[in-house]
Amino acid sequence: MNGLNMSIRLRRTPYTNQVEKLGVSGFSIVNHMLLPKAFQSSLEEDYWHLKKHVQIWDVSCQRQVEIQGEDAQKLVQLMTPRNIGNISIGDCLYIPLIDENAGLINDPVLLKLSEDKYWLSIADSDVLLYAKGVAFGRKLDVKISEPDVYPLAVQGPKAEKLLSEIFGSHIKNIKFFKFDWIDVNGSSQLIARSGYSRQGGFEIYLRDKSYANFLWDIIWERGQSYQIAPGCPNLIERIEGGLFSYGNEMTIANNPFEIGLEKFCDLDGSIEYIGKSKLQAIHKNGVQKIIRGFIFGETPCPTCSKPWPVYANGNAVGNITSAIWSPRLNANVAQGMVDKDYWDIGQRVKIKVQDGSEMIGTIKDFPL
């Protein structure tokens, strides 16, 4: 299949016109919305640029689920095993959302805007419908909606200097996973020190798409002296950095422990959340598989569009879910699940890649 057949249900973003003008060459679909996936530069060129300079990313597909009302905190807590009791206004919090079987619904970032108002900045699954169902079933006093909010990411080591020059020096005082406010053409907009890379940067949660052209253009124009480029989450950098993708590395079939999220799970406290007894039972019995990193092969592997089997000592012991050639390590890097008896760091494995060839590798911890 060549290309992507567009329709109204595949939603454009307020920045789609700009990325098209800058030569976007591919899209993916996340939360029913376009996510740019490639530009004119190669994946390796984009990787090195991200590590050295600054990029602007259209990540409007990070839709927000807004939960507001007297029972807003109660609803959020019901959906996550992470204790959110101490979160303050201005905080961002990474939280797993689970169902009654402790299966991962999503792994969003929670933003607390006021005492009775939260945003869940979600990965690719329908959290809004889940939240509505829980709220209705528990008869909670909340309003749940998808607000008119369109995140724009500015990522890379030059991001702070560029945005401080545009929006003021207070940008430098925003701590990691905290947010503040900036003026965008007379409007107040939320900016957080966060993003889907390990290179540092910010995400601007633009409220009201009528400001989108102004925001994009001012960052793009002022960014020229910083060698700004259009970009998107980079697969090489994501895999090396141990950033997982919902729908690839984990789904509702996985529990938080398999993804290394035990530190975000309250197992002994008094908080109430859906799936607590099941999660406690899984913890007591022990997980049977866990996500790991891999370094393998001496030649670039093909694209990973389906799970690749992993073998050790002649046994099938897991699957690769994402893989790519790393120009920094001069080897392929990957993420995937490995069975309990074979997940030790340093374990030698054989990977059967998509073209049918086999490559030898080693299990590694993150970051790679």
N, C-alpha and C positions, 0 to 999 in steps of 0.2 A: 504494500500500500504506500503510495506517495502522497505526502501532504496531509493536511487536516481539513476535513470538510466542515466549514463554519456554519453555524445556525444561531438564532437568537438565544437559545438556551446555553450556548457556550459564550459566556459573557466577556465582552471586551472590558478594558479598564480605562480610567481617565488618562493613562499614560501610553496606551497602545499606539496612538498616532505617533508619539515621539519615538518609541522603539522601532516602529516601522521605518521612519525616516532615517534612523541610524543603522539600518541594515539587519534587523533581526532575521534570522534564517530558520528558526524553528520555535515551536511552542509546545508546551504540555498543558494538561488541564488539571487544575487543582481547585477543589470546591466549586466546580462548574464555571471556573473563570480561567482566562488565559494567563499562563506563566511563561515568559520568554525563556528559552532554553539554550539558545546559541546565537552568536553574532558572527561577523565576518572573520574574526580571529579564530585560530584553532583553540581547542580545549587547553593545550599546553601553554600557548601564548597567553590565554586568559588567566591561567593559573599563576604564571610568573608575574603578570601585571597586577593581579589582586594582591599578591604578597609584597609588592614593592610600592604601589601607588594608591589609587582610589577609584572606586567604581560606583555607578548609580544603577540600582536594581528596581524594576517594577515588581513588587511583591504584594500587589493588591489582593492576590488570591489568598493571602493570610486573612481570611474573613474574621470579623469580630462577632462573637455572641455576647450581646449586652444583657446583663441581668441586673435589674433595678427593683428595689422595693424593700419592705420591712424584713422579708425573709431571704434577701439576696445572699448573704453569707451562709445561711443554713443550706440553701440549695447547692451552692458551690461545694460546700463541705460534704454534702451527701454524695457528690459525684467523684470525689478524690480521696485517696488514703493519706494524702499529705495534710498535716495539720496547718490550717490557714488562720488559726486564731490570733497569731501575733503579726499578721501582715499589716503594714501601715499604708496610708495614702501616699502614693508616689513609688510604691514597690512594684516590681515585676517578679513573678514567681513561676518557675517551671513546675508543672503539676501533671502527673498521670491521671487520666480519668478511666474508671473501670466500671464493668457491669456486675451483675449479681454472681457471675462465675469468676470474678477477678480478671476478666479479659479486658485488654486495653481498648477503650473506645477512641482515645485520642491522647496526645501529649502536648497540650497547649501551654502558652504563657499566660498567666493570670495577671491582670493589671487592676489595682484598686484605685478607682477614681474618686470615690467618696465613701462615706460610711455605709451607704446603701446602694452603691453602683459599682459594678465590676465589668471588665471585658475579658473574655476568653479569646485569645488570638490563636486560632486553631490550625492544625494540620489538616490533611485531606480526609475528613469524614464528617457526617452530618450531626454535629454536636447540638445545633439548635433544636433539632427534632428530639434528641435524647433529653435535653434540658426541659423542653416543654412537657414531655411525657412524665418526667419525674415530678415536676412542679404540679401538674394536674393531679397525678396520683396521690401526692402528699398534701394537696390542697394548700399550697404555699402562696403567700401574698407577694407575688413578683410579676414584673413585666419582662418578657423575653423577646428580643428582636435582633435583627441584623442591621446595625446602624450604617449610615452613609460615611464609612471610614475606609480609606485606601492607603495602606502602608507603602512607603517608599524607603528603600534601604540605601544607605551610603556606607560602603564597606572598604576596608583597607587601611594601612598605617597612616595615610595622609587625611583620613576622614575627619578627625578631630580638628586639625588645623584649618581645613577648608570650611567646615560648618561654623567654627568659632569666628572666622572672618566674616561670614555671612550673617549669622544670627546673634553674635555676641559672645564674650569671653566666658559667660556663665556656663556655656556648653562644657567647658573643661572640668567643671565641678560636679557634673552628673556622674555618679558612681555606676559601676557595672550592675545591670539589672535594676536600675532606678530610672525614673522619668521626671521630666520637667516640662516647661512650656516655652514656646518661641512665637514670635510675631511673624506671620506670613501674609504680607500685603494687607495688614490691618486686622487679620484674624488670629485668634489664639489657637495654636496647634501643639499636640503632644509629641515630644521627642524622647526616645528611650535609648540608653546605651545598651544595645543588643543587636542581634542579627545572626543569620545562618552561615557564619564563617568564624574561623579562629583568628582572623587578622585584625579584629577590632573594628568598631564602627557604630552606627546609629540607625534607628528606624524612626521615621516620622509618620505618625498615625494621622494622616490628613483627614480632617472632618470637613465634608462638603467638597465635592469634586470640581466645583467652579473655580477653586484655587489651584487646581492641578497643573495647568499650563504655567502659571507664574512660578510655582514651586520648582517644577522640573527645570524650567529655563534658567532661573537664577543660579541653581546649583550647577547646571551644565556650563553656563557662561563663566562663572567664577572659578569653576573647576579646571578650566583650560590650562591655567598656569600650574596646576598640580598633576597634569597628564591624566585627567579623568577619562574614563571610557565607559560605554554601556556594558553592563554585565548581568550576571544571574548566578544563582548558587552553583559553584564549581564542583563537579563530581570528584575530581582528584583531591581537592582541598577538603571536601566533606568527608571522604573516606579516611584520609590520613588523620583528620582531626577527631574522628570518632563521633561525628554528628549523624544521627540515625534518621531515617525517613519513614514516616508512618505509611504503610501500604507496601513498603519494600522490606525493611528490616523487621518490622513488627506489624501485627494485625490484631483483631479481636481474639484470635486463637492463642495469643501470647499473654503471659502475666508480667507484671512489672519486674519481678526478680530475674526473669530471663533476659531482660534488657539492661540489667545492672542498675535498676532504680530502687533498690531496697532502702537506700537512705532517704527516699521521699515517701516512705510508707510508715505510718504510725500503726504499730501492731499491738502495743500494750496500753495505750492511752484510753481516755474515756470518750474520745470523739466518735460520733456515729457516721458511718458511710456505707453505701451500698457495696456488697461483696466482702465485707470485713471478715466474716467467719470463714469464707472460702479462702481468702488471702492468708489468714492465720493458719489454716490447715495446710496450704501449699508450703508455707514457710516451715512449719513443723516437720513435714515429710521430706522437704528438700526438693529443689528443682532438678530436672533431669537433663536440661540443656541450657546453654547460655550464649550470648552473642560474643564473638571474638573478632579480632583483626587477623589478617593473613598477609604475608608477603610471599610471592611465588613467581616462578618462571623467569626466563631470560629474554623473552621476546614479548611484544605487546599482545595482550589477550583480546579476543573479540568483545563486542557489546554483550552485556549480561541482561537479557530480557526475560529469562526464566531461571529458576534455581538450578545451580550446578552442584552435582554430588561431590562430597568430600569423603576420602577414604583414608584409613589408617590401619596398618597391620592387616590389610585385606578386608576390613570391615567398612561398611557405609556408616559414617559417623556424623554427618551433618550436611549442610547446604550453604553455598555462597549465594548472597542476595544482591550484592552490588560489587562491581569490580572495574578496574581501569589501570592503565599503565601510569606509573609515577616517574616523571622525568628527574625528580630529586633523588629518589632511591634507586633509579635504574632497574626497576622491577615492577611487577604488577602488585597492586594493593587491593584488598577486598574486605568486606564485612560479611558475616554469616553466623549461623547457629551451629554449635558443636555439642555433641553428647557428653555427659558428665565424665565418663571414663577417659576422654580424650581431649579435654579442654585446657590442659595445663599449658602455660606459656613455654614455647620451645618445642612443642610436639610437632614432629614431622608428618606431613600429610601429602596426599596426592589428590589433585583437583581435576575433574573431567570437565573441560570448558565447553562452551556452546558449539564449537565447530567439531567436536568429537575428539580433539587432541587431549593429552594429559600433561599436566605440569606439576612439578614438585615444589612444595612450599613449607612454611613454618607458621605456627600459630603465634600471634603477637598480641600484646596489650595495647590499648590506645593511650596517647596518640602514636601513630606509626612513624 
